[in-house]
């Protein structure tokens, strides 16, 4: 009986989950594997995956595995070519106009690589798809999966709340 009461008292204790770190809608993120570049990123809870602005994206085979070669498609990027092993190919649904009668466009296929990202003083390896985002204000989009990896919550009213990346 005594052990049963002890067990019941343990069950009554609240479970303490780790509190997420609160970030703003936009943050600076460093890419240690991409020349240490620091990019402005949009923290987007509505997107599932992270997305990096890249150009000249070319997949190829090396030692029987799929790889991708690309250049950064950012305003101040060097012309350096990067090569990474492909983790998978994602199919991204493109949204057509809100007209329900219109057929939806075929999903686009994008190579996904695993990259180290540094946000504040936290470094995580996350999946990032490669696509040309040069028409967007932010060359890096951090989606829900990556936000989870960072233990992040987003306050859309805030901007650049984390210090400059220092990993």
N, C-alpha and C positions, 0 to 999 in steps of 0.2 A: 504494500500500500504506500509506503514511504517513497519508494522509487517511482511509483505511478504519479504521485503528487509532484515529485521533482520534475518528471517528464512533462507533466501538464504545465508547470510554471515556465519551463523553457519554451513551450509552444505559444505561450501568451506573449512572449517578448516580440516587439515589432522587428520586422526584417528591415535592415538598413541597406538600401540600395545606394550605390555610388551616385552622387549628384552629378549631373552633366555639367560640363563647362559651358558657360554662356558666351557665344560669339555674336558678332554683328552680321548683318546681311552680306557685307563685303569684308574680306580679310586679305592680308598678305600671306602668301605661301611660298616656301622655298622648295626647289626641286634639286636635291643634292646630286642625283644621277644625270641631270640635264644641265651640266655646267654650273650648278649652284644658282641657277636663275631664280629670282624672286618675282613672282607674278601677283597681280591683283586677281582675286578669285571671288566669284559670286557663290554664296552658300545657298543652295537651292533645294529645299525640302521636297519640292515637287518633282525633281528629277531623281531617277533611281541611281544612275551611275555617274561617276566623275567624268569630265570631258576636257581634253587639252587641245588647244589650237595648234594644228600641225599642217604642213603642206608637203608636197612631193611624197606622199605616203605610198610606199611600195612594199608589198609582201613578197617574201622569197623563202626558199628552203635552205637550211643549213644543218648538216648532219642528220637529215631526216626529220627535222623539226621546223615548225613555222616561225619565221622571224619577220620583223617589219623594220623598214628604214624610213626615216622622215627628218624634216627640218621643222623647227618651231615656226609658227606663223604668228609672231607677235611683232609689235612696232619696232622694238630695238633689238630683235634677235640677231645673232650672228648667222652666218650661212652654214654653220656646222651641221653635219649629218649625224644623227643618232641611230643606233641599232639596238633593238630589244627583242627578246623572245616573246612571241604572241601567247598570251594566256588563253584566249578564246576569241571568237568573232561574235560580236553582239549584233542583234537586229534591233534597230531603233525605229520606232513608229514615228513618222512625221505627221504632224497635225495639219489637216487641211482646214479650210475655212469652216466655220460653225454650221454650214449647210449640211443637214443630215442626209439629204438626197444624193449628195456627191459621193462618189466612191472614194474610199480612203486610199492614199498613195501606198505603194509597196514599201515595206520597211527597207531602210538602207542598212548595209552591213559595214561595220566598223571594226578594225582590229583593236583589241583590248590588251594592254600591257600592265604589268604590276610595277608601280613606281613608288619610291619613297617620297613622301611629302612631309614637310615640316611646317607646322602651324604653331606659332608661339614658341614654346620649348618642347613640344610634343612631336615625335616622329613616328609615322605609321606607314606601312606598305599597303597601298590600296590599288584596286583595279581602276584603270583610266582608259577610256576609249579615245581614239585619235580622230579628229575631224577638223576641217578648216573653220575656225570661229573668228576669223579676221574681221567679219562684218559685225561682230558683237563688241560691246564695251569691255568685257572681261574675258581674257584668253583662257581662263581656267574656271570650270564649273565644278563645284563640289556637291555631289548628289547625296541622297539619303544613306546609301551603303557606306560611303566614306565618312559621313557625319557620325554614323554609328561607331565606326572604327576609332574615331577621335573622342568618342563619348561627348559629343557636342549637342548643344541646343542652340537655336538661332533666335535672336531678338531682331526682328526686321526693322525696328526703329533705330538700331545702333549700327555704327560703321567702324571698321578697323579697331576693334576692342582689344585684340591680342597685340602684344608687342611685336616688333619685327621678328621674323623667324630667327631662332637661335638654338639649333639642334646640334 
